[in-house]
Amino acid sequence: MADVVSIEGETLSASVSSLGAELVRLRKGDAELLWDGNPAGWAGRSPLLFPIVGAVKGDRITVDGRSYPMTRHGFARTSTFALVDAQPTRCLWRLAASDDTRARYPFSFRLDVGYAIAADRLTISATLLNEGDRAMPASFGFHPAFRWPLVPGQSRERHEVHFEKPEPAPIRRLAGGLLGEALPSPVERDRLRLDDGLFASDALIWDRLESRSLAYGGPDGPAVRLDFPRMPHLGIWSKPGAGFLCLEPWQGFASPAGFDGELAEKPGIVELSAGSARVFELTIAIG
């Protein structure tokens, strides 16, 4: 059974599970902000996506000409992380390469995920270290699911996402789980008005994102602000009628339909040189 560590500040509290180092609860006062993981809607809450984001063709990656099994969004979300440190306002979790991970992803890595609360902000910082002697291709993504509506009884259709900047570029949709054609953006300058029809064909994906922050909320009550300075891509997803909205800053995205090359050549991938580290960060502020 997974261990759960809780941290709290003056007004904000959070709980994190050892399974996937996943945020499983986020509250401001008595207000529950995170989706509860009800499997009737979606069993996830805020999984971490590594070493890929999205799906790859045939659920397999290719490294140096050899094929390895890799399911959608990678294996971090189903892996047990070790607790490195726990304090009243912060905790740190670690996933290290093992025989099991190397059978799917043949690289030596260490992934440290820290959660820290300060005032009304929760910062999630994921540090990926390449402990091997060759370049390591990887993607990483955050996948928090917030309640929709944020306040029980509010109108879902009066909720919206407000981007930091106008987002005129086309979005992408999924085709058989892979990245499909570009389509006109539903964003009106910097605002996305939410309704269930947006998600009838799965997620909305921005592979040409201008913003590095956004806000989500309804006409009354709390609002959620996300800041993700190092994450250049974004997915927004729900299921029609479900009680959650996923706001997902990513580095990377699903393989384009037809792509079947080396992992290092997959669009959205970054490469870490031997011995180097990369930090992926998301701050959630509640106003």
Long-range contacts (C-beta under 8 A, 24 or more apart in sequence): 2-80, 3-83, 5-83, 5-86, 5-91, 7-86, 7-87, 7-88, 7-89, 7-90, 7-91, 7-115, 7-116, 7-117, 8-88, 8-89, 8-117, 9-89, 9-117, 9-118, 9-119, 9-120, 10-119, 11-119, 11-120, 11-286, 12-117, 12-119, 12-120, 12-121, 12-122, 12-286, 13-117, 14-115, 14-117, 14-122, 16-91, 16-93, 16-115, 18-80, 18-81, 18-82, 18-83, 18-93, 19-78, 19-79, 19-80, 19-81, 20-47, 20-48, 20-76, 20-77, 20-78, 20-79, 20-81, 21-48, 21-76, 21-81, 21-93, 21-95, 21-113, 22-46, 22-47, 22-48, 22-77, 23-115, 23-122, 23-124, 23-144, 26-122, 26-284, 28-120, 28-222, 28-286, 31-150, 31-151, 31-221, 31-222, 32-147, 33-146, 33-147, 33-150, 33-222, 33-224, 33-286, 34-144, 34-145, 34-146, 34-147, 35-145, 35-146, 35-147, 35-243, 35-244, 38-243, 41-239, 41-242, 41-243, 41-244, 42-145, 42-239, 42-242, 42-244, 44-77, 44-143, 44-145, 45-144, 45-145, 46-142, 46-143, 46-144, 46-145, 47-73, 47-76, 47-77, 47-143, 48-76, 48-77, 48-113, 48-126, 48-140, 48-141, 48-142, 48-143, 49-73, 49-74, 49-76, 49-77, 49-139, 49-140, 49-141, 49-142, 49-143, 49-250, 50-74, 50-75, 50-76, 50-111, 50-126, 50-128, 50-138, 50-139, 50-140, 50-141, 51-75, 51-76, 51-105, 51-107, 51-109, 51-137, 51-138, 51-139, 51-140, 52-138, 52-139, 52-252, 52-263, 52-266, 53-139, 53-140, 53-141, 53-233, 53-250, 53-251, 53-252, 53-253, 53-254, 53-268, 54-174, 54-177, 54-178, 54-179, 54-252, 54-253, 54-254, 54-255, 55-177, 55-178, 55-254, 55-255, 56-254, 56-255, 56-266, 57-178, 57-255, 57-259, 57-260, 61-105, 61-263, 61-266, 62-260, 62-261, 62-262, 62-263, 63-105, 63-106, 63-137, 63-262, 63-263, 63-264, 64-262, 65-262, 66-106, 68-103, 68-104, 68-105, 68-106, 69-103, 69-104, 70-104, 70-105, 72-177, 73-141, 73-143, 74-105, 74-139, 75-101, 75-104, 75-105, 76-111, 77-143, 81-113, 84-112, 89-116, 89-117, 89-118, 90-114, 90-115, 90-116, 90-117, 91-115, 97-131, 107-132, 107-136, 107-138, 108-132, 108-136, 109-136, 109-138, 120-285, 120-286, 120-287, 121-283, 121-284, 121-285, 121-286, 122-283, 122-284, 122-285, 123-281, 123-282, 123-283, 123-284, 124-281, 124-282, 124-283, 124-284, 125-279, 125-280, 125-281, 126-279, 126-280, 126-281, 127-277, 127-278, 127-279, 128-272, 128-277, 128-278, 128-279, 128-280, 129-272, 129-276, 129-277, 130-272, 130-273, 130-274, 130-275, 130-276, 130-277, 131-275, 132-274, 133-274, 134-274, 135-264, 135-271, 135-272, 135-273, 135-274, 136-271, 136-272, 136-274, 137-263, 137-264, 137-266, 137-269, 137-270, 137-271, 138-269, 138-270, 138-271, 138-272, 138-278, 139-250, 139-251, 139-252, 139-253, 139-266, 139-268, 139-269, 139-270, 140-250, 140-251, 140-252, 140-280, 141-231, 141-235, 141-248, 141-249, 141-250, 141-251, 141-252, 142-228, 142-231, 142-248, 142-249, 142-250, 142-280, 142-282, 143-235, 143-246, 143-248, 144-226, 144-246, 144-247, 144-248, 144-282, 144-284, 145-244, 145-245, 145-246, 146-216, 146-224, 146-244, 146-245, 146-246, 146-247, 147-243, 147-244, 147-245, 148-194, 148-238, 148-242, 148-243, 148-244, 148-245, 149-218, 150-216, 150-217, 150-218, 150-221, 150-222, 150-223, 150-224, 151-218, 151-220, 151-221, 151-222, 154-218, 154-219, 154-220, 154-221, 155-218, 155-219, 156-194, 156-195, 156-196, 157-193, 157-194, 157-195, 158-218, 158-219, 159-194, 159-216, 159-217, 159-218, 159-245, 160-191, 160-192, 160-193, 160-194, 160-216, 160-217, 161-191, 161-192, 161-194, 161-214, 161-215, 161-216, 161-236, 161-247, 162-190, 162-191, 162-192, 162-214, 162-215, 162-216, 163-187, 163-190, 163-191, 163-192, 163-210, 163-211, 163-214, 164-190, 164-210, 164-211, 164-212, 164-213, 164-214, 165-190, 165-210, 165-211, 166-190, 166-210, 167-206, 167-209, 167-210, 167-211, 169-206, 169-208, 169-209, 169-210, 170-208, 171-204, 171-205, 171-206, 172-205, 172-206, 172-207, 172-253, 173-201, 173-202, 173-203, 173-204, 173-205, 174-201, 174-202, 174-203, 174-205, 174-254, 175-257, 176-257, 177-254, 178-254, 178-255, 178-256, 178-257, 178-258, 178-259, 179-205, 179-207, 179-253, 179-254, 179-255, 179-256, 179-257, 179-267, 180-257, 192-236, 194-245, 196-238, 196-240, 196-241, 197-240, 198-236, 198-238, 199-237, 199-238, 199-239, 199-240, 200-240, 202-237, 203-235, 203-236, 203-237, 203-246, 203-248, 204-235, 204-236, 204-237, 205-233, 205-234, 205-235, 205-253, 205-254, 206-233, 206-234, 206-235, 207-233, 207-253, 207-267, 207-268, 209-233, 209-234, 214-247, 216-245, 216-247, 222-286, 222-287, 223-286, 223-287, 224-284, 224-285, 224-286, 225-284, 225-285, 225-286, 225-287, 226-282, 226-283, 226-284, 226-285, 227-282, 227-283, 227-285, 228-281, 228-282, 228-283, 229-281, 230-279, 230-280, 230-281, 231-280, 231-281, 231-282, 233-268, 249-282, 251-280
